[in-house]
Amino acid sequence: MFPKVPDQHKIGKPFVPNGLGVIYVLFATVYLFLIYFSGITPASNGVSAPLTLAVCVLFGGFMGLLDDWMDLKWRYKAFMPLIAALPLIYLARVDMLRTAISLPLIGMIQFGNWYYFLIIPLIVMIVTNTVNQLGGLNGLETVCPAIILMGLMALSPSHLVLMLGPLIFWLVLAGFNLQGKIFVGNSGSFAIGMTIASFAIITDLKSSLLISIIPYIFNSALILLTIFFTRKRAQASFDGKKIMSDHRRSLVTLITYHRPLTERQVVAIIALLVAVFASIAVLIELPWLFLT
């Protein structure tokens, strides 16, 4: 049913089914529609959080499928998520979500109407693309986003039901992906990136999201700056057992720079790094959670 692609970091480069992320898109959409029809999370001011989230997940999956089919260039992929920001802008305006973001060491920044038309689109665009860029190894595209999502869910118990089913299903896919049995593809990475961004906006956890995705932002900044200044792309070599690189153009190549590591070791290091920043975000936000 799914096209197979070679696993570049396994001996013999076995062919593995790709694009299984589309199953997550279908499951999450059906789940969110059922939540909506059940009335567990009633609409606020006529706007439904489950339906808004479902639309965003669907668009993320559609964008990933387009990329899988057409191999879209980055100049198109970078701005396509802006379309998915429209339902989030509407929800934020009608629900009168906070238009301020609190940043460590800086304090509260009030954006006013700029929050709806500039900050929300930027959050959606940055999170979706950075999550998609940090991939290529079994587990990076599934385990790391799940860690961030669990951190956000821990800070929003009132919205826990929105992502409980999709998270469990994503963790199942992550288990198969970590074993090298499936790839979620661009449909999965774009959909989960869109899920994280949308859930953070709906639950008003923008500050926590920004702290949690610092490793992703660092990776993307390193890739883009290298391409801009040197016109070279990040690429690690595989000798049949371990991964190593002779340059530092991405988070993966930085970790494996003249340091041969197995695929599992690289994924574990990056997952630990993401977990550290997600934990910092939770610890910073928890006092505010109890105060409110």
N, C-alpha and C positions, 0 to 999 in steps of 0.2 A: 504493500500500500504506500509506503514512503520511499523516496529515493535514497539510495545508499551512497555514502561518501567515505573515503579512506580516513582512518584514524592515524594522523601523521606521527603520533607519539607512542605508538605501540609497535612491537616487533612484527614485521611482515605487513604492517599497515592494513589491518583487516577492515573490511567495509562494514559500516555501521549505519542503521536507519537514521535519517536526518529529518528535522522539521517536526518532531514530536511536540513542540511547544504549542502547536495548533490545538492539540487536545486540551491543554490547559486553558486556552482561550475559550473553547466551547464549554468546558466544565464550569469555569468561573462565571461565564455569561449566564448559563442556565441557573447556576446557584444564586446569583444576584437577583435574577428575575423572580425566583421562588421566594427569596427573602422579601422582595417588594410585594408580591401578591399575598404573602402570609401576614403582612402588616406588622411584623416584628419591629421594623424601624419605620414608623409612619413618616410621611412626607412633611417637611417643614416649609411653611409658606408656599405650598404647592410644588416644591422641588424635592425630588427623591434622591437621596444619596446612593442607594443601591443601583438605580437606573443610570445615574451619572457615571458611577464607577464602571458599570457594565459597558457603556458606550466607549469609555476611554480604553478599556481592555480590548474591546473589539477593534478599535482603530489601531492600537498597538500591534495586534496580531495581523491585521490587514497590511500594515506598513511593512512588517517583517516578511510576509508572503511576497509582497511586491519586490522586496530586496532579494529574496531567494530566487524568484523567477527572472528578474530583469537585471540583477546585480547593479543596483542603483549607485551612482557616485555620491561621495560624501556631501557634496554641496547641495544635493537634493535631500538626502537623509537627514541632514542637520536641521532643516527647517520644516520638514513634514509634520513633526509632532505638534507644531503650533496650531494645527487644525484641531487637534484633540483638546487643546486648552479652552476652546469655546464653551463647551458645557460646564467646565470648571469655573470659568469666569461668571457665567450666569448663576451657578449655584452660590458662589461666593458673594455676589452682589445681592441676591434675593435673601440669602440666609444671614447677610450682614456679618460675615466673618471678619476677624481682626485684620486690619490693613497694615499692621506693624509687625516687624520681625525683631526679636531680641537676639543679639549676637554677643558671644563671650568677649570680654575686654572692651567691647564697643558700647554695649547697652542697647536700648530700644531705638529702633529706627522706624519712624512713621512715614509711610509711602502715600497714604491717601488714595486717590483714584488711580495713581500710577501702579498700585499693587495689582489691580484687576487687569490692566491692559499691558503691563510691562513685566512685573515680577512673576505672576502666574505663568505666562507663556515661557519666560526664561527658565523657571523651575522645571516645567514639563520638558522643554527642549534639552536642557543640560542633563537632567537625570536620565532620560530615555537614551540619549546618545552615549553618555559615559558608561552606563551599564552595558550597552551593546559593545562598546570598544574593549572592555576588559573581558576577554574570552579567549578561546583557542585551546584551552586545556580542560580535560574532563572534570567538571565540578565548579569551575570558575563562574560559569553563566547561571548556575543553579544554587549552589550552596551559599555563595556570598550574598546574593540578593535576598535569600531567605533569612539570613542573619539580620539584615537591615529591617526587613518586614516584621520580624518577630520583636525587634526592639521598639518599633513604632506601635505595634499592637499592645505591647506591655504598658505603654504610656496612654493608651486610649481604650480602657475597658468598656466604655459605653458603646464603642464601635467595633468591639471584638468580633461580633457575629458576622460582620461584613466580610472579613477575610479569613475566618476560621476554616471553612471548607476549601477555598482556593489554596490556602497555605498548606494544608495537609496533602492535597493533591500534588502541589508543586514539590513537596518534600519527597513524595513517592517517585516523581520524575527525577529528582535530584539523586536519589539512591541508585537508580538505573544509570544515570549519566555519570556518576562518580565511578561506577564499575566499568564504564566504557561500553555499555550495551546500547545506548541511544544518544543522540544529540538533539537538543531542543531547537537548534537553528535560530535564525534571525526572528522568526515568528515568536519564539519563546522569549528571547532576550529583549526584544522591543516590547512585548506584552507585559513582561514582569517589570521592566523599567517604567512603563506607563502606569502600572499598578501601584508601584511604590510612590511615584510622584503624585498621583491622584489621591491615594489614601492619605498622604501627608497633608495635602491641601484641604481635603474634606474634614480631617480631624484637627486641623489647625496646629500641625506639628512641623512647621517649616524650619524652625531653628534646629530641632533634633535631626531632621532630614539632612540639613546642610552639614552638620557635624559628622553624621554617619557616612556620608558619601565622599568625605575628604580623600580616601585612597583612590576612589574612582576619578575624582577631579585631578588628582596628582598624575595618575596614569594618562589621562587624556591630554593634559597640558604638556606632559613630556613627549607624547607622540606628535602632537600638533606643532610644538615648537621645533622639534627635530626636523619634521617635514618642511616647515617654513624656512628654516635656516640652512639645512643641509640637503634637502630634497631626498632624504633617505628614510626608509621605513624600518620599523623594528622587526627583527626576525631572529628567533633562537634556533640553534641547530640541535639535532637529536642523533646520538650515536648508536641508537638501538637499545640503550639502557637509561641514559641520563640526558638531561637538557642543559645546554650551556650556551652562552653568548659572548661575543667579543666586543659588545657595545652596550650602551645604557640609553636606550631610546624608548623604553616602556617600563612598567612596573615589573613585568616578567623578566625582561632582559636585564634590568637593574639587579634583581635578586639572583639571577644566574650568571652574572658577569664574572667570568673566570672562576666560576664556582659550580661544578657539575652537580645537579640535583635531579632526583626522580620527579616524574610528573606529580605524584601524590605529595611529595615534599613541597614543591612550589605552590600547589593549591592549598596545602595546610598553612603555609606561611602567610599567604595572602588572605585566607579566611580568618586567621588569627588577627591579622592587622585590621580587617574590617570589623571583627568582633570587638576589638579594643575601642575603636572609634564609636561603634554603636553603643557600647557600654558607657562611654564617656557622655554620650548624648542622653542616655537614660538617667544617669546619675545627676546630670545638670538639670534635667526637666522634672525629676521626681519631687523635689521640694515644692515647686509650683503646683504640681498635681495635687499634693496633699493640702496646700493652702486654699485651693479652689474647690 
